[in-house]
Amino acid sequence: MKLRWLEHSPRGPVSVSLCCPRLPPGTFGLCVELCSGDLSCPRGQKCCSNGCGHSCQTTVQDVSIR
């Protein structure tokens, strides 16, 4: 699940969403499920893939101009 909202800028509406950080190519994490969904993580974190299992990770902003 992404949290998404619109902001206005001089260039027009901007779509902002909070999402999991991108994994570098070839990344392998622990093959353990350390979370079961975003609600099982502390505030400001999401349950994200770590390359094999899932863990709570700090969200990053994904910004795109509409």
N, C-alpha and C positions, 0 to 999 in steps of 0.2 A: 504494500500500500504506500502510495506517495502522498504527502501532504502538499497541496498545491494552492497557490493564490495568485492574483494579478496585482501588479503594481504599475503605476504610470511613470513614464520617463519622457524626456523631450522627443525621443524617437517613437513613442507610442506605447501601448500596453506591453508589459513584460511579464511573462509567465515564470513564476518562481516555485520550485518544488524542493522538498527535502528528501534525499534519497541516500541509498547506500553508496559508500565510496567505491570507485572502480578498482577492480583487481588488476595488477600488472599481468601481462601474458605469462603463462606458465606457473602462476601462483598455485601452490597447494597448501591448504590449511589442515588443521586437525580434523579428522573424520569423526567428529563428535557433535551432537546437537546440544549446544549450550543455551539455546533459547527455543521457544515454541511459537513465537510470533512477536510483533512489535510491543504488545501489551506486557510481555514478560521481561522487557528491558527497562532500564532506568530512563527517566525523562531525558529527551534530547538524543536518544539512541534508538536504532532500529535493529531488528533481527535480520542479519545479512549473511549471504553466502561468504565463506572464507576460503573457497576453492575446493572444499570437500564437504564440510558440515556447515553449521550456522552458529554465529556468535553475535552478541550485542556490540554494535559499532556506532561511533559518533556519526551523525548525519552530515552530509555535505549539501550545499545548495547547487541546484541545476537551474541555470537561468537561460531563458530563450526569449528573443524578441518576437512578438507576434505580428 
